[in-house]
Amino acid sequence: MTEDIVIEILKESFYTTFVVLLPILSVGLIIGIAISIFQAATSIQEITLTFVPKILASMVAIIFLLPWMMDKIITFTIKMLTMFNSILK
């Protein structure tokens, strides 16, 4: 296994991880900003007000995006297994 192959594997791994996690993290970020603006406007500083909606929104995003996420991960796995198979031959 050469350095180029290792770099390609790492690059593909990081890219796939980034692409799969970005929508979920974006939903949490948007909900967090909206709640922070609401808290600043109303002077309510309840700590659970930030965590519960973010967790619920993240769970809903995961449920809706799960087929797409699985497709990306399966495609990545097939690509890696094909690459490993060609290296071993």
C-alpha contacts under 8 A as a table, 3 or more apart, distances in Angstrom:
res1	aa1	res2	aa2	distance
1	M	5	I	6.40
1	M	6	V	7.15
1	M	87	I	7.39
2	T	5	I	5.45
2	T	6	V	6.54
3	E	6	V	5.13
3	E	7	I	6.08
4	D	7	I	5.12
4	D	8	E	6.09
5	I	8	E	5.02
5	I	9	I	6.16
6	V	9	I	5.12
6	V	10	L	6.19
7	I	10	L	5.15
7	I	11	K	5.95
8	E	11	K	5.08
8	E	12	E	6.07
9	I	12	E	5.24
9	I	13	S	6.05
9	I	80	M	7.49
10	L	13	S	4.99
10	L	14	F	6.09
11	K	14	F	5.34
11	K	15	Y	6.09
12	E	15	Y	5.13
12	E	16	T	6.04
12	E	76	F	7.84
13	S	16	T	5.28
13	S	17	T	6.15
13	S	76	F	7.88
14	F	17	T	5.12
14	F	18	F	6.06
15	Y	18	F	5.09
15	Y	19	V	6.12
16	T	19	V	5.15
16	T	20	V	6.08
16	T	72	K	7.22
16	T	73	I	7.31
16	T	76	F	7.18
17	T	20	V	5.27
17	T	21	L	6.08
18	F	21	L	5.36
18	F	22	L	5.79
19	V	22	L	5.46
19	V	23	P	7.68
20	V	23	P	6.99
20	V	69	M	5.74
20	V	72	K	7.25
21	L	24	I	5.54
21	L	25	L	6.20
22	L	25	L	5.19
22	L	26	S	5.94
23	P	26	S	5.02
23	P	27	V	6.26
23	P	61	A	7.72
24	I	27	V	5.25
24	I	28	G	6.46
24	I	58	S	5.84
24	I	61	A	6.05
24	I	62	I	6.74
25	L	28	G	5.11
25	L	29	L	6.12
25	L	58	S	7.73
26	S	29	L	4.98
26	S	30	I	6.12
27	V	30	I	5.24
27	V	31	I	6.16
27	V	54	K	7.89
27	V	57	A	6.79
27	V	58	S	6.49
27	V	61	A	7.27
28	G	31	I	5.24
28	G	32	G	5.93
28	G	54	K	5.27
28	G	55	I	7.68
28	G	57	A	6.81
28	G	58	S	6.11
29	L	32	G	5.03
29	L	33	I	6.15
30	I	33	I	5.24
30	I	34	A	6.20
31	I	34	A	5.12
31	I	35	I	6.13
31	I	53	P	7.22
31	I	54	K	6.04
31	I	57	A	7.55
32	G	35	I	5.20
32	G	36	S	6.07
32	G	50	T	6.43
32	G	54	K	6.55
33	I	36	S	5.02
33	I	37	I	6.19
34	A	37	I	5.22
34	A	38	F	6.25
35	I	38	F	4.90
35	I	39	Q	6.04
35	I	49	L	7.53
35	I	50	T	6.28
36	S	39	Q	5.01
36	S	40	A	6.07
36	S	50	T	7.58
37	I	40	A	5.11
37	I	41	A	6.12
38	F	41	A	5.15
38	F	42	T	6.15
39	Q	42	T	5.25
39	Q	43	S	5.39
39	Q	44	I	5.04
39	Q	45	Q	6.27
40	A	43	S	5.23
40	A	44	I	7.19
45	Q	49	L	7.98
46	E	49	L	5.47
46	E	50	T	7.66
47	I	50	T	5.89
47	I	51	F	7.06
48	T	51	F	5.20
48	T	52	V	5.93
49	L	52	V	6.15
49	L	53	P	6.94
50	T	53	P	6.23
50	T	54	K	6.51
51	F	54	K	5.26
51	F	55	I	6.10
52	V	55	I	5.21
52	V	56	L	6.15
53	P	56	L	5.06
53	P	57	A	5.92
54	K	57	A	5.15
54	K	58	S	5.98
55	I	58	S	5.11
55	I	59	M	6.17
56	L	59	M	5.12
56	L	60	V	6.23
57	A	60	V	5.10
57	A	61	A	6.10
58	S	61	A	5.02
58	S	62	I	6.13
59	M	62	I	5.08
59	M	63	I	6.19
60	V	63	I	5.10
60	V	64	F	6.24
61	A	64	F	5.24
61	A	65	L	5.86
62	I	65	L	5.12
62	I	66	L	5.51
63	I	66	L	5.41
64	F	67	P	7.48
65	L	68	W	5.40
65	L	69	M	6.05
66	L	69	M	4.98
66	L	70	M	5.96
67	P	70	M	5.18
67	P	71	D	6.19
68	W	71	D	5.09
68	W	72	K	6.36
69	M	72	K	5.18
69	M	73	I	6.22
70	M	73	I	5.06
70	M	74	I	5.91
71	D	74	I	5.18
71	D	75	T	6.03
72	K	75	T	5.17
72	K	76	F	6.17
73	I	76	F	5.02
73	I	77	T	6.11
74	I	77	T	5.01
74	I	78	I	6.13
75	T	78	I	5.23
75	T	79	K	6.16
76	F	79	K	5.10
76	F	80	M	6.17
77	T	80	M	5.11
77	T	81	L	6.08
78	I	81	L	5.16
78	I	82	T	6.02
79	K	82	T	5.16
79	K	83	M	6.13
80	M	83	M	4.98
80	M	84	F	6.09
81	L	84	F	5.04
81	L	85	N	6.01
82	T	85	N	5.05
82	T	86	S	6.24
83	M	86	S	5.21
83	M	87	I	6.25
84	F	87	I	5.03
84	F	88	L	6.24
85	N	88	L	5.31
85	N	89	K	6.51
86	S	89	K	5.40
